[in-house]
Amino acid sequence: MSAIVRVRNLSRVFDVSKPWLNRVIERLPKARLRAVDDVSFEIEENACYALVGESGSGKSTIGKMVVGLLPPSQGSVEVMGVDLATEPEGERRVEVRANLQMIFQDPYASLNPRWKVRDIVAEPAVAQGKATDGLAEALLEKVGLSAVDAGKYPHEFSGGQRQRICIARALAGEPKVIICDEPTSALDVSVQSQVLNLMSDLRADLGLSYLFISHDLTVVRHMADTIGVLYLGALIEEAPRDRLFEDPKHPYTQMLFEAAPKMDAFGREIDPPKGEIPNPIDPPSGCPFHPRCPIAVDRCSVDRPELRWIGSTRVACHLAE
């Protein structure tokens, strides 16, 4: 299979400095936060690529850059061979942009409370100039709701039903790539499974490709083909799903798996993760994980490890073997 999305050396820096006058009075330099740091990966056609990591690791920022809501500071995102950040206005740009949709984390905040569901779901098709007669009703039935629901408002639905409406809206433009930003984190566990199964079925039926952003390893294991692990904005490990769960190479990935809930380990005692996530405005030298790493050596605090292949895994760790 060929890659439908190619992310190359992607970085994003935010200026988080105090106002100019405060900096002059307090003699402070500019403060820059590197939210995403030189990330590269590919999403194959009809595949699900998952990004996992702790809060603040840059997952959502990457998702917004892939869909075009944020411009990258460095690097590129190619969708269907087109870099939207540099492609001039024209039919090719419009075509590629129409093949991208996003499902947001909070299903209620991303729905216009003044619009009926019919208008919300059909909005992407309206923006593309497509016919919308009966479209909302058909898509609502496809995601497990009723055609009658098209005449209701978002506040009349539960959280799981609202997320189904968001999925229906994402499908209205007939996209090829959907960025899913924590699409089930606000839902109950029983509702999560329903929404995830729905997304898996839609992917199989419609040939969709997903960039799936989550901090929940059980959700990722259910959905992903390939998993990338982020720490402090950098991609530190990437592997096929089964390989990553069977043999995680990076100490941070191992720490995530150890801390994850397990059905067969009730009452188990584990050591809590050591240390805290470093300040992204002033990150540590060398490997970003070395202040918390249980196997770190002197080299780790000086030399930043490059992503390298060990079998079918890409890992950024001097001691991965």
Secondary structure, DSSP 8 states (H G I E B T S, - for coil): --EEEEEEEEEEEEE----HHHHHHHT----EEEEEEEEEEEEETT-EEEEE-STTSSHHHHHHHHHTSS--SEEEEEETTEETTT--SSHHHHHHHHTEEEE-S-TTTTS-TTS-HHHHHHHHHHHTT---TTHHHHHHHHTT--GGGGGS-GGGS-HHHHHHHHHHHHHHT--SEEEEESTTTTS-HHHHHHHHHHHHHHHHHHT-EEEEE-S-HHHHHHH-SEEEEEETTEEEEEEEHHHHHH---SHHHHHHHHHS--TT-TT-------S----TTS--SSSTTGGG-TT--GGGGTS----EEETTEEE--TT--
